[in-house]
Amino acid sequence: MIVDLITVFLMVFICFRISAELSILMLIPIPLVVFNSFIIGNKQIKISMLLREHLSSLTSTTINRIKGFLLVKLFAQESKEDEQYSTMLSKYFYQAIKSLKVSLAVFPLTSGIQIVVTTGLLYVGVLRVQQHVLSVGELLVFIQYLGRFYSPFVNIARFYNSIAMSVVSYKRLTNTFLDTERNRDIVVNDVIPSAKYTDAEALTAIEFDDVSFSYYATGSSSNVIESMSFKVMRGEKVSIVGDSGKGKTTVLNLIVRLISPQKGRIKFNGIDICEYGTNYLRSKIGYLSQNNIMYNIPLIDNVRYGVTDASIEDVIRALTQVNMQHYTSLNYLHNTMGEGGELLSGGEKQRVAIARLLLCNPDVILLDEPIANLDIDNAKCVMDLIFRLFSDKTIIITSHQPLAISYSTRSISV
């Protein structure tokens, strides 16, 4: 673009040296060309915004339907899904064609202006040649420069069109950053903070002090958690109970700073969690989610995901402790267990997650519906295993199942 602008200025200088009158006539349509590019560019921004939204929705739907194809088949929803997908695809293509039309509109308009100006200047130039004000050679040179004069403007218009589309991507990225700014990881320093405890605080592992949280805009009355206060002592086994959607998982997410409260303080070992670096905080607080994630990488790397420098002996020891001795051979350790661990049962995937926690050796264990997807026999085995291996740890469970709650010494309602 800079080269194009320099080229334009040089041509204008040379043309003024040949004929100031013709040069002024040549420059008169330039505001129209710039205005045309500006208007079309702004229109392109709006169209591109809708186009990107349609593409995002289309991509998300495609991924979800591929992952959940079994559900579609089981409920005989193929026709409905096909119709819905076709509709989304049609909207995307309509918007894409509209965007293409707007992009192409820049160049015919600019070229049309160039033709009109060339015709007009040729007419005036011939008159000036007849009046002996301008020589034929000078007119030919001027027309030659005129032919090249508008090419940089076409390039500039094309560049502005690209900028308009890039602005859409930038705005979407900026909105994503703004949405996550409140919950971003903040590492204050490398020093572990210390505090002067009272005797009671020295025994407190987790404390909520008048904590409120909402997933909606600040000032919304729809708080998931409203002025919540409680303490969990070190080594205590506590369950968070309540109906679905009442904020049980939200409490755990607040503790590990996946989200931040709008009001109140949360303390870990007597210190506000905001004073900790998130890396340190999460190394001390283990989280076992209800949907255990396994990547399509060797089993050994899945187990030591949180402690990448753990030795193969450490991994074997952890798997043995969770009763998965049959997976400790090199043949299993260095092979993948399928996409998302599909070659493992639900109970085995839960045991892999527990082995991962064993390697991390946190002080506090958070269990989010740990037996939600297990049958009664596997559920009891998993709960027995967790409370045997982490008997000396602080454990906080969220569950609506009596079996899981029965392992806690007290309950906190949300």
C-alpha positions as CSV (number, residue, x, y, z in Angstrom):
1,M,0.0,0.0,0.0
2,I,2.9,2.4,0.8
3,V,4.4,1.7,-2.6
4,D,1.1,2.5,-4.3
5,L,0.8,5.8,-2.4
6,I,4.3,6.8,-3.4
7,T,3.6,5.9,-7.0
8,V,0.4,8.1,-7.0
9,F,2.3,11.1,-5.6
10,L,5.1,10.7,-8.3
11,M,2.5,10.5,-11.1
12,V,0.6,13.5,-9.8
13,F,3.9,15.5,-9.7
14,I,4.8,14.6,-13.3
15,C,1.3,15.2,-14.6
16,F,1.3,18.7,-13.0
17,R,4.5,19.4,-14.8
18,I,2.9,18.5,-18.1
19,S,-0.5,20.2,-17.6
20,A,-1.9,21.6,-14.4
21,E,-5.4,21.9,-16.0
22,L,-5.6,18.2,-17.0
23,S,-4.1,17.1,-13.7
24,I,-6.8,18.9,-11.8
25,L,-9.5,17.3,-14.0
26,M,-7.8,13.9,-13.3
27,L,-7.9,14.5,-9.5
28,I,-11.5,15.6,-9.3
29,P,-13.0,12.0,-9.2
30,I,-10.5,10.8,-6.5
31,P,-12.8,11.8,-3.5
32,L,-15.5,9.7,-5.2
33,V,-13.2,6.7,-5.5
34,V,-12.1,7.0,-1.9
35,F,-15.7,7.5,-0.7
36,N,-16.8,4.5,-2.7
37,S,-14.1,2.3,-1.1
38,F,-15.0,3.6,2.3
39,I,-18.7,3.0,2.0
40,I,-18.3,-0.5,0.5
41,G,-15.6,-1.3,3.1
42,N,-18.1,-0.4,6.0
43,K,-20.7,-2.5,4.3
44,Q,-18.3,-5.4,4.0
45,I,-17.6,-5.2,7.7
46,K,-21.3,-5.7,8.5
47,I,-21.6,-8.6,6.0
48,S,-18.4,-10.2,7.1
49,M,-19.5,-10.1,10.7
50,L,-22.7,-12.1,9.8
51,L,-20.6,-14.4,7.6
52,R,-18.2,-15.2,10.4
53,E,-21.1,-15.9,12.8
54,H,-22.7,-18.2,10.3
55,L,-19.3,-20.0,9.8
56,S,-18.8,-20.3,13.5
57,S,-22.3,-21.7,14.0
58,L,-21.8,-24.1,11.1
59,T,-18.4,-25.3,12.4
60,S,-19.7,-25.8,15.9
61,T,-22.8,-27.7,14.7
62,T,-20.7,-29.9,12.5
63,I,-18.3,-30.9,15.3
64,N,-21.1,-31.5,17.7
65,R,-23.1,-33.7,15.3
66,I,-20.0,-35.8,14.4
67,K,-19.3,-36.4,18.1
68,G,-23.0,-37.1,18.8
69,F,-23.8,-39.1,15.7
70,L,-24.9,-42.1,17.8
71,L,-27.5,-40.0,19.6
72,V,-28.9,-38.8,16.3
73,K,-29.2,-42.4,15.1
74,L,-30.8,-43.7,18.3
75,F,-33.5,-41.1,18.2
76,A,-34.0,-41.3,14.4
77,Q,-33.3,-37.6,13.9
78,E,-31.3,-37.9,10.6
79,S,-33.9,-36.1,8.5
80,K,-34.3,-33.3,11.0
81,E,-30.5,-32.8,11.4
82,D,-30.1,-32.9,7.6
83,E,-32.8,-30.2,7.2
84,Q,-31.3,-28.1,10.0
85,Y,-27.8,-28.4,8.6
86,S,-29.0,-27.6,5.0
87,T,-30.6,-24.4,6.3
88,M,-27.5,-23.3,8.1
89,L,-25.4,-24.1,5.0
90,S,-27.8,-22.1,2.8
91,K,-27.5,-19.1,5.1
92,Y,-23.8,-19.3,5.0
93,F,-23.6,-19.5,1.3
94,Y,-26.1,-16.7,0.8
95,Q,-23.9,-14.5,3.1
96,A,-20.8,-15.6,1.3
97,I,-22.2,-14.7,-2.1
98,K,-23.3,-11.3,-0.7
99,S,-19.8,-10.7,0.6
100,L,-18.3,-11.6,-2.8
101,K,-20.7,-9.2,-4.6
102,V,-19.7,-6.4,-2.4
103,S,-16.0,-7.1,-2.8
104,L,-16.4,-7.2,-6.6
105,A,-18.4,-4.0,-6.7
106,V,-15.3,-1.9,-5.8
107,F,-13.4,-2.7,-9.0
108,P,-16.1,-2.1,-11.7
109,L,-16.9,1.3,-10.1
110,T,-13.3,2.3,-9.9
111,S,-12.7,1.1,-13.5
112,G,-15.8,2.9,-14.7
113,I,-14.6,6.2,-13.2
114,Q,-11.3,5.6,-14.9
115,I,-12.9,5.2,-18.3
116,V,-15.1,8.3,-17.9
117,V,-12.1,10.4,-16.8
118,T,-9.9,9.1,-19.6
119,T,-12.6,10.0,-22.2
120,G,-13.1,13.5,-20.7
121,L,-9.3,14.2,-20.5
122,L,-8.8,12.9,-24.0
123,Y,-11.5,15.3,-25.3
124,V,-10.0,18.3,-23.4
125,G,-6.4,17.3,-24.4
126,V,-7.3,17.2,-28.1
127,L,-8.8,20.7,-27.8
128,R,-5.6,22.0,-26.1
129,V,-3.5,20.4,-28.8
130,Q,-5.5,22.1,-31.5
131,Q,-5.1,25.4,-29.6
132,H,-1.3,24.7,-29.5
133,V,-1.4,24.8,-25.6
134,L,-0.3,21.2,-25.5
135,S,1.9,19.1,-27.8
136,V,0.8,15.7,-29.1
137,G,3.7,14.1,-27.3
138,E,2.8,15.6,-24.0
139,L,-0.8,14.5,-24.4
140,L,0.3,10.9,-25.2
141,V,2.6,10.9,-22.1
142,F,-0.3,12.3,-20.0
143,I,-2.7,9.6,-21.2
144,Q,-0.1,6.9,-20.6
145,Y,0.3,8.1,-17.0
146,L,-3.4,8.4,-16.6
147,G,-3.8,4.7,-17.5
148,R,-1.4,3.8,-14.7
149,F,-2.7,6.4,-12.2
150,Y,-5.9,4.5,-11.2
151,S,-4.2,1.1,-10.8
152,P,-2.8,2.0,-7.4
153,F,-6.3,3.1,-6.3
154,V,-7.7,-0.3,-7.4
155,N,-5.0,-1.9,-5.2
156,I,-5.8,0.5,-2.3
157,A,-9.5,-0.3,-2.6
158,R,-8.6,-4.0,-2.6
159,F,-6.4,-3.5,0.4
160,Y,-9.1,-1.6,2.3
161,N,-11.6,-4.4,1.5
162,S,-9.1,-6.9,3.1
163,I,-8.7,-4.6,6.1
164,A,-12.5,-4.4,6.5
165,M,-12.7,-8.2,6.6
166,S,-9.8,-8.3,9.0
167,V,-11.5,-5.8,11.3
168,V,-14.3,-8.4,11.8
169,S,-11.8,-11.0,12.9
170,Y,-10.1,-8.5,15.2
171,K,-13.4,-7.5,16.8
172,R,-14.3,-11.2,17.4
173,L,-10.9,-11.8,19.0
174,T,-11.1,-8.7,21.1
175,N,-14.6,-9.7,22.4
176,T,-13.2,-13.1,23.3
177,F,-10.3,-11.4,25.3
178,L,-12.8,-9.1,27.0
179,D,-15.0,-12.0,28.0
180,T,-12.1,-13.9,29.6
181,E,-10.3,-10.8,31.0
182,R,-12.1,-11.2,34.3
183,N,-11.2,-14.8,34.7
184,R,-7.7,-14.7,33.2
185,D,-4.8,-16.3,35.0
186,I,-2.9,-13.8,37.2
187,V,0.6,-14.8,38.4
188,V,1.4,-12.2,41.1
189,N,4.9,-13.4,41.9
190,D,7.0,-16.5,42.3
191,V,7.0,-16.2,46.1
192,I,4.5,-18.3,48.0
193,P,2.5,-15.8,50.1
194,S,2.5,-16.2,53.9
195,A,0.0,-15.0,56.5
196,K,-0.2,-14.6,60.2
197,Y,-2.9,-17.0,61.3
198,T,-5.0,-17.2,64.4
199,D,-5.2,-20.7,65.8
200,A,-8.5,-21.3,64.0
201,E,-7.2,-20.0,60.6
202,A,-4.2,-22.2,60.8
203,L,-6.5,-25.2,60.5
204,T,-8.7,-23.8,57.7
205,A,-8.1,-25.2,54.2
206,I,-10.9,-23.4,52.2
207,E,-13.0,-20.4,53.3
208,F,-15.7,-18.5,51.5
209,D,-16.4,-15.1,53.0
210,D,-19.7,-13.5,51.7
211,V,-19.1,-14.7,48.1
212,S,-21.5,-13.9,45.3
213,F,-21.2,-14.9,41.7
214,S,-23.3,-14.5,38.5
215,Y,-22.7,-15.6,35.0
216,Y,-24.5,-12.6,33.7
217,A,-23.6,-8.9,33.5
218,T,-22.5,-7.0,36.6
219,G,-25.5,-5.8,38.6
220,S,-27.7,-8.6,37.5
221,S,-30.1,-10.0,40.1
222,S,-29.6,-13.5,38.9
223,N,-26.7,-14.6,41.1
224,V,-25.9,-18.3,41.0
225,I,-24.2,-17.9,44.4
226,E,-25.5,-15.2,46.8
227,S,-23.5,-14.1,49.9
228,M,-22.1,-17.6,50.5
229,S,-19.9,-18.2,53.6
230,F,-18.4,-21.4,54.9
231,K,-15.1,-22.9,56.1
232,V,-13.6,-26.3,55.4
233,M,-10.9,-27.4,57.8
234,R,-7.8,-29.3,56.8
235,G,-8.4,-33.0,56.4
236,E,-12.1,-32.5,56.5
237,K,-14.4,-34.4,54.0
238,V,-17.3,-32.1,53.0
239,S,-20.1,-32.4,50.4
240,I,-21.7,-29.5,48.5
241,V,-25.4,-30.5,48.0
242,G,-28.3,-28.9,46.1
243,D,-30.5,-29.2,43.1
244,S,-29.2,-29.2,39.6
245,G,-28.3,-25.7,38.4
246,K,-27.9,-24.3,41.9
247,G,-24.2,-23.7,41.7
248,K,-22.4,-26.8,43.1
249,T,-19.9,-27.0,40.2
250,T,-19.6,-23.2,40.3
251,V,-18.3,-23.4,43.9
252,L,-15.5,-25.7,42.8
253,N,-14.7,-23.5,39.8
254,L,-14.4,-20.5,42.0
255,I,-12.0,-22.3,44.4
256,V,-9.5,-23.0,41.5
257,R,-10.1,-19.6,39.9
258,L,-11.5,-20.8,36.7
259,I,-14.0,-18.0,37.4
260,S,-13.8,-15.1,39.8
261,P,-16.5,-13.8,42.2
262,Q,-18.2,-10.4,41.8
263,K,-18.2,-10.0,45.6
264,G,-16.5,-11.5,48.6
265,R,-13.2,-13.3,49.3
266,I,-12.1,-16.9,48.9
267,K,-9.2,-18.1,51.0
268,F,-6.8,-21.1,50.7
269,N,-4.8,-21.8,53.8
270,G,-5.9,-18.5,55.2
271,I,-4.7,-16.4,52.3
272,D,-6.9,-14.8,49.6
273,I,-6.6,-16.9,46.4
274,C,-6.0,-13.8,44.4
275,E,-2.6,-13.5,46.1
276,Y,-1.5,-16.8,44.7
277,G,-0.2,-17.4,41.2
278,T,-2.7,-19.7,39.5
279,N,-0.1,-22.3,38.6
280,Y,0.8,-22.7,42.3
281,L,-2.8,-22.6,43.4
282,R,-3.8,-25.4,41.0
283,S,-0.8,-27.5,41.9
284,K,-2.1,-27.5,45.5
285,I,-5.8,-28.1,44.6
286,G,-6.6,-31.2,42.6
287,Y,-9.8,-31.3,40.5
288,L,-11.6,-34.5,39.4
289,S,-14.4,-33.4,37.0
290,Q,-17.4,-35.5,36.1
291,N,-16.3,-35.7,32.5
292,N,-12.7,-37.0,32.6
293,I,-10.6,-35.8,29.7
294,M,-8.2,-38.1,28.0
295,Y,-6.2,-36.9,25.0
296,N,-5.2,-39.1,22.1
297,I,-1.7,-39.6,23.4
298,P,0.0,-42.6,25.1
299,L,-1.5,-43.7,28.4
300,I,1.7,-42.8,30.3
301,D,1.4,-39.2,29.1
302,N,-2.2,-39.0,30.0
303,V,-1.4,-40.1,33.6
304,R,1.5,-37.7,34.1
305,Y,-0.1,-34.8,32.3
306,G,0.0,-32.6,35.4
307,V,3.6,-33.7,36.3
308,T,5.4,-34.1,32.9
309,D,8.7,-35.0,34.5
310,A,7.3,-38.0,36.4
311,S,9.3,-41.2,35.8
312,I,7.8,-44.3,34.3
313,E,8.2,-45.9,37.8
314,D,6.0,-43.1,39.3
315,V,3.3,-43.8,36.6
316,I,3.4,-47.5,37.2
317,R,3.1,-47.0,41.0
318,A,0.2,-44.6,40.5
319,L,-1.7,-47.0,38.2
320,T,-1.0,-49.9,40.6
321,Q,-2.5,-47.9,43.5
322,V,-5.7,-47.4,41.5
323,N,-5.9,-51.1,40.7
324,M,-4.9,-50.8,37.0
325,Q,-1.9,-53.1,37.2
326,H,-2.8,-54.8,33.9
327,Y,-2.1,-51.5,32.1
328,T,1.4,-51.1,33.5
329,S,3.1,-53.1,30.8
330,L,5.1,-51.1,28.2
331,N,2.7,-52.3,25.5
332,Y,-0.2,-50.4,27.2
333,L,1.8,-47.4,28.6
334,H,3.1,-46.3,25.3
335,N,-0.1,-46.8,23.3
336,T,-3.1,-44.6,23.0
337,M,-6.4,-45.6,24.5
338,G,-8.4,-44.3,21.6
339,E,-9.9,-40.9,20.9
340,G,-11.1,-39.6,24.3
341,G,-10.1,-42.9,26.0
342,E,-12.8,-44.8,24.2
343,L,-11.0,-48.1,24.7
344,L,-11.4,-47.7,28.4
345,S,-14.5,-48.2,30.5
346,G,-16.0,-45.3,32.4
347,G,-14.6,-46.7,35.7
348,E,-11.1,-47.1,34.1
349,K,-11.1,-43.6,32.8
350,Q,-12.0,-42.4,36.3
351,R,-9.1,-44.4,37.8
352,V,-6.7,-42.8,35.3
353,A,-7.9,-39.4,36.5
354,I,-7.3,-40.5,40.1
355,A,-3.8,-41.8,39.2
356,R,-3.1,-38.3,37.7
357,L,-4.1,-36.7,41.0
358,L,-1.8,-39.1,42.9
359,L,1.2,-37.9,40.9
360,C,0.2,-34.2,41.5
361,N,-0.2,-34.9,45.2
362,P,-2.4,-31.8,46.0
363,D,-3.4,-30.7,49.5
364,V,-7.1,-30.3,48.6
365,I,-9.2,-32.6,46.3
366,L,-12.3,-31.3,44.5
367,L,-14.7,-34.0,43.2
368,D,-17.4,-32.8,40.8
369,E,-20.0,-35.5,40.5
370,P,-17.3,-38.2,40.6
371,I,-19.6,-41.2,40.1
372,A,-22.3,-39.6,37.9
373,N,-21.6,-41.9,34.9
374,L,-20.9,-45.1,36.8
375,D,-23.0,-48.1,37.8
376,I,-23.5,-48.7,41.5
377,D,-20.6,-51.3,41.8
378,N,-18.1,-49.2,40.0
379,A,-19.3,-46.1,41.9
380,K,-18.6,-47.7,45.3
381,C,-15.2,-49.0,44.2
382,V,-14.2,-45.5,42.9
383,M,-15.4,-43.8,46.1
384,D,-13.6,-46.3,48.3
385,L,-10.5,-45.9,46.3
386,I,-10.5,-42.1,46.5
387,F,-11.1,-41.9,50.2
388,R,-8.5,-44.6,50.9
389,L,-5.8,-43.0,48.8
390,F,-6.5,-39.4,49.9
391,S,-7.5,-40.1,53.5
392,D,-5.2,-37.4,54.8
393,K,-6.4,-34.8,52.3
394,T,-9.1,-32.2,52.4
395,I,-11.9,-33.4,50.1
396,I,-14.9,-31.4,48.8
397,I,-17.5,-33.3,46.9
398,T,-20.4,-32.0,44.8
399,S,-23.1,-34.5,44.2
400,H,-26.8,-35.3,44.3
401,Q,-26.2,-39.0,44.8
402,P,-26.6,-40.4,48.4
403,L,-23.7,-42.8,47.9
404,A,-21.2,-40.0,47.3
405,I,-22.6,-37.7,50.0
406,S,-22.4,-40.6,52.5
407,Y,-18.6,-40.4,52.4
408,S,-18.5,-36.9,53.7
409,T,-18.6,-35.9,57.4
410,R,-20.9,-32.9,56.8
411,S,-22.8,-31.2,54.0
412,I,-23.1,-27.6,52.8
413,S,-26.3,-26.6,50.9
414,V,-26.4,-24.2,48.0
